[in-house]
Amino acid sequence: MALRAVLLCLALSLSSAAGPARAKNAEELQEAINASRQEAQAKKEELSRLSGRERKLHGSLSGLEDDIESLTKSVRSEQKKLEAIRGEGQRVKDDYFALKKEQEATRASLEKLLHCIWPLRMQGLAATLRGLGDWSSLDRKFTWLAAVYGQIDRDMRRMADQARRLSTNLAEQERLRLESEDRLDAVNAVKDTLLAKKLALLAEIKKVRSLKLSAEDELDSVLSTIHSLNYQLKSLVDRRISALKGYLPWPAKGEVVSTFSLGAKPPRHGLGVKLPEGAPVRSVFWGKVVHNNVLRGFGNVVIIYHGDDYYSLYAYLSESRVRMGQEVEKDEVIGRAGYYPEAHADGLYFELRFHQKPINPSKWLSK
């Protein structure tokens, strides 16, 4: 109620404090705005091109990753085959050593048989020289020798077959091993090539993203310049605050801790900003200081009248740098931030009013 009464008294006693300004630089500003718009359009086109390039690179990367995954499965399959072949090779080696033992046993058996046959052979030669013995004795010797020779022949054949099978098996295992290793090397070589391409694609994507970020920053800068130039142009051709809705500068930059809400309980007629200790507070528009004093519930308050029944209010100031009736410029420092209870730290409570009624500052301040 105290604030409303103050504003009502001010409205009755003030005339417009802000007159029209000369538009001596309006044409130059408009040319700068047009040039900036062209630059912004070029930046947007560059961003679109870079985005298309990035999408294409991601598509290539996705296909490449599918190929790498397929090759990885092939590598695993080939490795399993190679492990199986190596396992079979170990089994063959075990068989080889078993056959070697068998061969040794066969050889030992042959040696025994030969030791037995040789004396008989010698006796046979001696009997031939002395003459033939009785038939039954010769028949028994012949039958026995035939059996021995047969066993020797079978053992010799078995040894030869064992040697052949060992040689064939070992050769086949070696062939399969070499073939599997060649396939595995070939698959790994292709995989390595694809991985190198993937790294190159990732590097290219990183480069494109960097260019995009740079272009986005440049576009933001150009758009900010356009916004500032528009503000300057509007300010030159018309000093009415109503013409600058959405373009007014913030009184201070900080963390917003309270927003405008007439439906809140209690209603919030302005916005609160948390600020560094002693941060400067600036006027949002040209005008005249109509209040510079302590106001109950708001601490030290400065109120500026901007004409056409528009006011701005700056509360919880630790100090003010203006005096009653002083004309202030847009962005002029009018005081310093003081303790703001809502922020539990230094800050600023700010209001905009039209015909003594609060209006939402967020719709008037620049984005």
Backbone torsions as a table, in degrees:
resi	resn	phi	psi	omega
1	MET	NA	-38.8	179.9
2	ALA	-62.9	-43.0	179.9
3	LEU	-63.6	-43.7	-179.3
4	ARG	-62.7	-39.7	179.3
5	ALA	-64.7	-41.6	178.4
6	VAL	-60.4	-46.8	-178.6
7	LEU	-65.7	-37.3	179.0
8	LEU	-63.3	-44.2	177.4
9	CYS	-62.1	-39.7	-179.9
10	LEU	-65.1	-40.9	-178.5
11	ALA	-62.8	-35.1	-178.5
12	LEU	-73.5	-24.1	-172.8
13	SER	-105.5	-4.4	-174.8
14	LEU	-109.6	150.7	167.5
15	SER	-111.6	175.7	-177.6
16	SER	-61.4	131.1	-177.9
17	ALA	-101.9	-5.2	-175.2
18	ALA	-123.7	111.9	179.3
19	GLY	-97.3	171.1	-179.0
20	PRO	-68.2	146.4	179.1
21	ALA	-99.4	162.2	177.0
22	ARG	-73.1	144.3	-177.9
23	ALA	-105.3	44.4	-174.5
24	LYS	-66.2	-25.3	-177.9
25	ASN	-110.3	13.5	-175.3
26	ALA	-61.3	-42.4	-178.0
27	GLU	-65.0	-43.8	178.8
28	GLU	-63.6	-40.5	178.5
29	LEU	-63.5	-41.2	179.6
30	GLN	-64.4	-38.8	177.4
31	GLU	-64.1	-40.8	178.3
32	ALA	-65.1	-38.2	178.0
33	ILE	-63.7	-44.9	179.7
34	ASN	-62.3	-42.2	178.8
35	ALA	-64.3	-40.8	179.6
36	SER	-66.5	-36.2	177.4
37	ARG	-64.7	-40.3	176.6
38	GLN	-63.8	-41.0	178.3
39	GLU	-64.1	-40.9	178.9
40	ALA	-62.8	-40.3	178.8
41	GLN	-64.4	-39.8	177.4
42	ALA	-63.7	-40.1	178.3
43	LYS	-65.5	-38.6	178.2
44	LYS	-64.3	-42.3	177.9
45	GLU	-64.0	-39.4	177.4
46	GLU	-64.1	-41.1	177.5
47	LEU	-63.2	-40.9	178.5
48	SER	-62.9	-42.2	178.9
49	ARG	-64.0	-44.3	179.7
50	LEU	-65.1	-37.0	178.1
51	SER	-65.1	-40.8	176.4
52	GLY	-63.0	-42.2	177.3
53	ARG	-62.2	-41.5	179.5
54	GLU	-64.4	-42.8	178.5
55	ARG	-61.5	-42.6	179.4
56	LYS	-63.5	-42.2	178.4
57	LEU	-63.6	-39.5	178.5
58	HIS	-66.4	-36.3	176.5
59	GLY	-62.9	-44.9	177.8
60	SER	-62.8	-40.5	180.0
61	LEU	-64.2	-40.1	179.7
62	SER	-63.0	-45.3	177.5
63	GLY	-62.8	-39.6	179.9
64	LEU	-65.1	-40.8	179.0
65	GLU	-65.7	-35.2	175.6
66	ASP	-63.2	-43.2	178.8
67	ASP	-63.8	-41.6	179.7
68	ILE	-63.6	-40.9	178.6
69	GLU	-62.9	-41.7	178.0
70	SER	-63.0	-43.6	178.9
71	LEU	-66.4	-35.8	177.6
72	THR	-61.4	-40.0	176.5
73	LYS	-64.9	-40.0	177.9
74	SER	-63.2	-40.7	178.4
75	VAL	-61.5	-44.8	178.9
76	ARG	-61.9	-40.2	179.4
77	SER	-64.6	-44.6	179.6
78	GLU	-65.8	-36.9	178.2
79	GLN	-64.6	-38.7	177.5
80	LYS	-64.9	-41.0	178.4
81	LYS	-62.8	-44.0	-179.3
82	LEU	-64.4	-40.8	177.7
83	GLU	-63.1	-38.3	178.2
84	ALA	-64.9	-42.0	179.6
85	ILE	-65.0	-41.6	178.6
86	ARG	-64.9	-37.4	176.5
87	GLY	-65.3	-41.0	176.7
88	GLU	-65.4	-37.3	177.9
89	GLY	-61.9	-38.3	177.5
90	GLN	-65.2	-39.5	178.1
91	ARG	-63.7	-41.3	178.5
92	VAL	-63.4	-39.3	177.9
93	LYS	-62.2	-40.5	177.6
94	ASP	-62.4	-41.4	177.2
95	ASP	-63.5	-38.1	-178.9
96	TYR	-59.9	-47.1	-179.8
97	PHE	-66.3	-34.2	176.6
98	ALA	-65.5	-42.3	178.1
99	LEU	-66.7	-35.0	177.2
100	LYS	-61.7	-41.3	177.1
101	LYS	-64.2	-39.3	179.4
102	GLU	-64.8	-40.9	177.5
103	GLN	-61.3	-42.3	178.7
104	GLU	-60.7	-41.7	178.1
105	ALA	-64.4	-42.0	178.9
106	THR	-64.2	-41.7	178.9
107	ARG	-62.6	-43.2	178.5
108	ALA	-61.9	-38.8	178.4
109	SER	-64.5	-41.1	179.4
110	LEU	-64.2	-41.2	179.8
111	GLU	-61.1	-40.3	177.7
112	LYS	-63.9	-43.6	179.9
113	LEU	-63.1	-41.7	-179.8
114	LEU	-65.6	-37.4	176.5
115	HIS	-62.1	-34.4	179.2
116	CYS	-75.3	-39.1	-175.2
117	ILE	-72.0	-38.6	-174.9
118	TRP	-58.4	-48.0	176.7
119	PRO	-61.0	-37.0	178.1
120	LEU	-65.7	-37.6	178.0
121	ARG	-62.6	-41.9	178.6
122	MET	-65.2	-40.5	178.0
123	GLN	-64.4	-37.2	179.5
124	GLY	-63.0	-42.6	179.0
125	LEU	-63.8	-41.3	179.4
126	ALA	-64.6	-40.0	179.9
127	ALA	-65.0	-35.4	179.1
128	THR	-63.8	-38.5	-179.7
129	LEU	-70.0	-34.2	-177.1
130	ARG	-86.6	-15.0	-177.0
131	GLY	115.9	161.3	-176.2
132	LEU	-76.6	144.3	174.9
133	GLY	-86.8	-165.3	178.8
134	ASP	-69.7	155.3	-172.9
135	TRP	-65.2	-42.6	-176.3
136	SER	-63.9	-38.9	178.7
137	SER	-66.3	-42.2	178.2
138	LEU	-65.4	-37.0	-178.7
139	ASP	-65.3	-41.4	179.1
140	ARG	-64.1	-42.8	179.1
141	LYS	-63.9	-40.1	-179.5
142	PHE	-64.1	-45.8	-179.5
143	THR	-61.1	-44.7	-178.8
144	TRP	-64.9	-43.1	179.2
145	LEU	-64.5	-38.2	178.4
146	ALA	-62.2	-42.0	178.7
147	ALA	-63.5	-42.9	-179.9
148	VAL	-64.3	-46.5	178.5
149	TYR	-60.8	-36.8	178.8
150	GLY	-64.0	-43.1	178.4
151	GLN	-63.2	-42.4	177.9
152	ILE	-60.5	-43.0	-179.2
153	ASP	-63.6	-43.1	179.3
154	ARG	-64.6	-42.1	178.4
155	ASP	-63.0	-39.6	178.7
156	MET	-64.9	-42.3	179.0
157	ARG	-65.7	-41.3	179.3
158	ARG	-62.0	-42.7	178.3
159	MET	-61.9	-41.8	178.8
160	ALA	-64.2	-41.5	178.9
161	ASP	-66.0	-41.3	178.1
162	GLN	-61.3	-44.5	179.5
163	ALA	-63.0	-40.7	179.4
164	ARG	-64.7	-45.6	-179.7
165	ARG	-63.5	-41.4	177.2
166	LEU	-60.7	-46.0	-178.9
167	SER	-62.8	-44.7	-179.4
168	THR	-64.2	-45.5	-178.4
169	ASN	-63.5	-46.3	179.1
170	LEU	-62.1	-40.3	179.5
171	ALA	-64.9	-42.2	179.4
172	GLU	-65.9	-41.8	177.8
173	GLN	-62.5	-40.9	178.7
174	GLU	-64.9	-40.7	178.5
175	ARG	-63.0	-46.6	179.7
176	LEU	-63.4	-40.4	179.7
177	ARG	-62.2	-47.5	179.7
178	LEU	-63.2	-41.2	-179.7
179	GLU	-64.9	-43.0	179.5
180	SER	-65.8	-42.0	178.7
181	GLU	-64.1	-37.7	177.4
182	ASP	-63.7	-43.8	178.8
183	ARG	-63.1	-43.4	-179.8
184	LEU	-63.5	-41.7	177.6
185	ASP	-62.9	-40.5	-179.5
186	ALA	-65.5	-44.7	179.5
187	VAL	-64.3	-42.4	179.0
188	ASN	-64.5	-35.1	179.1
189	ALA	-65.1	-43.9	178.0
190	VAL	-64.4	-42.2	179.2
191	LYS	-61.5	-43.2	179.2
192	ASP	-61.5	-39.6	178.3
193	THR	-63.3	-44.2	179.8
194	LEU	-66.1	-38.2	177.7
195	LEU	-63.7	-38.4	177.3
196	ALA	-64.1	-40.3	176.9
197	LYS	-64.6	-38.6	179.2
198	LYS	-61.9	-44.6	178.8
199	LEU	-61.4	-39.5	178.9
200	ALA	-65.1	-40.7	178.5
201	LEU	-64.3	-43.1	179.2
202	LEU	-62.3	-38.9	177.5
203	ALA	-64.6	-40.1	179.3
204	GLU	-66.8	-41.1	178.1
205	ILE	-62.3	-42.3	178.4
206	LYS	-60.7	-41.2	179.3
207	LYS	-64.2	-45.1	-179.5
208	VAL	-63.5	-41.6	178.9
209	ARG	-62.2	-40.0	178.1
210	SER	-62.2	-42.6	177.8
211	LEU	-64.6	-38.5	178.5
212	LYS	-63.5	-45.9	179.5
213	LEU	-60.5	-41.3	178.8
214	SER	-63.9	-44.1	179.8
215	ALA	-65.1	-38.6	178.5
216	GLU	-64.2	-42.1	177.6
217	ASP	-62.6	-42.4	179.7
218	GLU	-65.3	-39.7	178.5
219	LEU	-64.2	-43.9	177.6
220	ASP	-59.0	-40.4	179.7
221	SER	-64.2	-43.2	179.8
222	VAL	-65.5	-43.2	179.0
223	LEU	-63.3	-37.3	176.7
224	SER	-65.1	-38.9	177.5
225	THR	-63.7	-42.8	178.5
226	ILE	-60.5	-44.5	179.2
227	HIS	-59.8	-44.7	-179.7
228	SER	-65.2	-42.0	180.0
229	LEU	-65.6	-38.8	176.9
230	ASN	-61.7	-41.5	178.8
231	TYR	-62.0	-46.4	179.9
232	GLN	-61.8	-40.8	-179.6
233	LEU	-63.5	-46.7	178.9
234	LYS	-61.2	-40.0	-179.3
235	SER	-64.6	-35.3	-178.9
236	LEU	-70.8	-44.3	-173.2
237	VAL	-86.6	-18.0	-177.3
238	ASP	-156.0	118.3	179.1
239	ARG	-94.1	20.5	174.3
240	ARG	-81.8	128.3	-177.8
241	ILE	-62.9	-28.7	-178.6
242	SER	-65.4	-22.3	179.8
243	ALA	-77.6	-10.6	-175.1
244	LEU	-113.7	25.6	177.3
245	LYS	-61.5	125.5	-177.6
246	GLY	90.5	-3.6	-178.8
247	TYR	-119.5	-4.3	-176.4
248	LEU	-66.0	140.4	176.9
249	PRO	-73.2	154.6	176.7
250	TRP	-72.7	144.4	178.0
251	PRO	-67.3	-25.3	176.6
252	ALA	-163.7	149.1	-179.6
253	LYS	-101.0	123.0	179.8
254	GLY	-169.2	-164.8	-178.9
255	GLU	-87.2	122.9	178.9
256	VAL	-74.2	121.9	-178.1
257	VAL	-113.3	-9.4	179.4
258	SER	-151.2	134.6	-177.1
259	THR	-118.9	163.1	-179.5
260	PHE	-65.1	129.2	177.5
261	SER	-162.3	103.0	179.3
262	LEU	-72.2	-20.2	-178.7
263	GLY	-85.9	-6.5	-179.6
264	ALA	-72.8	161.9	178.0
265	LYS	-121.3	106.7	-2.6
266	PRO	-75.7	162.4	-179.6
267	PRO	-60.4	147.2	175.8
268	ARG	-109.1	115.5	-174.0
269	HIS	-91.3	-4.7	-178.9
270	GLY	-150.0	-157.7	177.3
271	LEU	-130.2	150.9	179.8
272	GLY	-114.4	141.6	-177.5
273	VAL	-129.0	130.1	174.4
274	LYS	-83.9	132.5	-173.8
275	LEU	-132.1	160.4	172.2
276	PRO	-63.5	158.3	-178.3
277	GLU	-58.6	126.7	177.0
278	GLY	70.0	21.0	-178.7
279	ALA	-63.4	144.8	-179.8
280	PRO	-71.3	145.3	176.4
281	VAL	-116.8	131.7	-173.2
282	ARG	-119.2	153.7	176.1
283	SER	-72.5	138.3	-177.5
284	VAL	-83.2	-13.4	-177.8
285	PHE	-161.7	166.7	175.6
286	TRP	-63.1	148.3	177.9
287	GLY	173.5	-167.7	-177.7
288	LYS	-125.5	136.3	178.7
289	VAL	-72.7	121.5	-178.3
290	VAL	-115.3	-7.8	175.6
291	HIS	-153.0	133.0	177.7
292	ASN	-150.3	80.9	-174.5
293	ASN	-165.0	175.4	176.9
294	VAL	-75.7	135.6	177.9
295	LEU	-125.1	127.2	-173.5
296	ARG	-55.1	126.5	178.9
297	GLY	89.2	-9.1	-177.1
298	PHE	-127.5	0.5	-178.8
299	GLY	68.9	-148.2	179.0
300	ASN	-76.3	123.4	-172.3
301	VAL	-124.9	136.9	170.0
302	VAL	-116.6	130.6	176.4
303	ILE	-120.1	132.2	-179.2
304	ILE	-119.1	133.2	177.9
305	TYR	-97.2	128.7	-175.0
306	HIS	-109.7	9.6	-179.0
307	GLY	88.1	160.5	178.0
308	ASP	56.3	31.8	177.5
309	ASP	67.8	26.7	175.1
310	TYR	-104.5	135.2	179.1
311	TYR	-130.2	151.7	168.2
312	SER	-125.6	142.5	-175.5
313	LEU	-124.7	136.7	-178.1
314	TYR	-127.7	111.4	-172.4
315	ALA	-115.0	163.8	179.5
316	TYR	64.7	38.3	177.3
317	LEU	-80.5	141.6	175.5
318	SER	-79.8	-25.4	177.8
319	GLU	-160.9	156.0	175.6
320	SER	-121.9	150.4	-177.8
321	ARG	-116.2	18.9	-179.0
322	VAL	-125.8	169.2	178.8
323	ARG	-128.4	162.2	179.3
324	MET	-57.1	135.4	177.5
325	GLY	82.3	-3.8	-177.7
326	GLN	-72.1	137.7	172.4
327	GLU	-81.7	130.3	-179.7
328	VAL	-118.3	151.1	178.1
329	GLU	-91.8	160.6	171.8
330	LYS	-61.8	136.0	179.5
331	ASP	72.2	7.0	178.2
332	GLU	-74.3	136.5	178.2
333	VAL	-69.3	124.7	-179.0
334	ILE	-110.5	-11.0	179.5
335	GLY	176.9	-169.6	-179.0
336	ARG	-125.6	149.2	180.0
337	ALA	-66.5	141.4	174.7
338	GLY	-120.6	-169.5	-177.3
339	TYR	-68.3	127.1	-178.6
340	TYR	-116.5	109.4	-173.8
341	PRO	-54.3	-38.4	-177.5
342	GLU	-61.7	-32.2	-178.7
343	ALA	-92.9	-10.7	-174.4
344	HIS	56.2	30.9	-179.1
345	ALA	-167.2	-175.5	174.5
346	ASP	-64.0	146.3	-179.3
347	GLY	-176.4	-166.7	-176.9
348	LEU	-144.7	136.2	169.0
349	TYR	-105.2	127.9	-172.9
350	PHE	-128.1	136.8	176.2
351	GLU	-130.7	151.8	166.2
352	LEU	-120.6	137.1	-179.6
353	ARG	-134.2	146.9	176.7
354	PHE	-132.3	122.4	-174.1
355	HIS	53.5	44.1	179.4
356	GLN	65.4	3.7	179.0
357	LYS	-101.6	135.3	-179.9
358	PRO	-67.7	139.2	175.2
359	ILE	-122.8	154.7	-173.5
360	ASN	-69.3	112.6	-178.6
361	PRO	-62.7	-30.3	-176.6
362	SER	-61.2	-27.4	178.9
363	LYS	-81.0	-11.5	-178.0
364	TRP	-106.7	-30.8	-179.7
365	LEU	-78.3	151.9	-179.5
366	SER	-66.6	149.4	-177.8
367	LYS	-75.3	NA	NA
